[in-house]
Amino acid sequence: MTRQAFRPLRSLRTLGVLGAALALLAACGKTEPPAIAFAPYATDYASKPDFAQLEHQFPLTPADLAKITPENLALLNQEQLDQIYARLTAGPIPDGPFDGSIILPEGESGKLRAGEIVGGLAGFALHLKGIAVDKIGETLWKGKVFYRNERVLRNRIEDLEIFRKAGLVEGEPQKITVGRKDAWLLFPAKLYCGQSLVDSRRESVIIDYAFTDELPGYQEKPDFLAGRRGLKVRDEIRMVRPGLYLGRAYMDRVFVLNFVLYNKEIAERDGPAFQKAGTVQEDCWGGTQKRVVVAAK
């Protein structure tokens, strides 16, 4: 066999090696669920673990919390997200801009729960005008801006066109630039510590839109949509670790979706100290069952 005859064979081998290398790289870059413990559970509600017992048997250490990221939270089911949330405390009320992402749970029909809830809300303005909550959350909402000292918050909306087409924008809302990208500041809310709607053992940071029309910078359209004359939105958040918060959104006290808030600068600045000591400033009531923290040695 001549040298020329070996060339196709060598080429195939080279392609095989390259393919294997690319597959390995792809596997290395694949996001996996966080390697943390969960209490056993089944699909029926009666099988769900008691939160107090869950936290006693499976406390989350700072090392565990360091494994949790905005990306791998999206790989968890609703029960796992609930179990993480129940083992967190509120931490400090955030300050400044946070990037946001949404995790939509499935409803009983297999459809996204947000769509089921929205369909059941009489007079839901966005739905009637052909605007889906799922689309707003996944493509337009980019996060929140906290004004800690004023105890208020505003949401970062990247594009107003969908609201304008529906006649839901008047005037020119305020803008903010985060990471060289502009976003509109809409839907103001009050910030305070209050009882969690899923875990009443301790407080969460509450983001309350009930009296949004009383806050500075309020614009009737589209801000009314989140308030008491609209969807009656109420969010609550707890800190996973500095710079990272897990949140739950409710409409008229009905759970709709999960969301994640992340500030990379805070995470990199305060994360190492938290992982070493396992303590952080707590602005809200920590409850009678103190959270078990095992700091790194």
Secondary structure, DSSP 8 states (H G I E B T S, - for coil): --HHHHHHHHHHHHHHHHHHHHHHHHHHT-------------SSGGGS--HHHHHHHS---HHHHHT--HHHHTTS-HHHHHHHHHT-B--S---EEEEEEEE--B-TTSSBHHHHHHHHSTT-HHHHTT--HHHIIIIIEEEEEEETTTTEEEEEES--HHHHHTT---S---EEEETTEEEEEEEEEEEEEEE-SS-TTSEEEEEE-TTGGGSTT--HHHHGGGSTTTT-EEEEEEEEETTEEEEEEEETTEEEEEEEEE-HHHHHHHHHHHHHH------S---SS--------
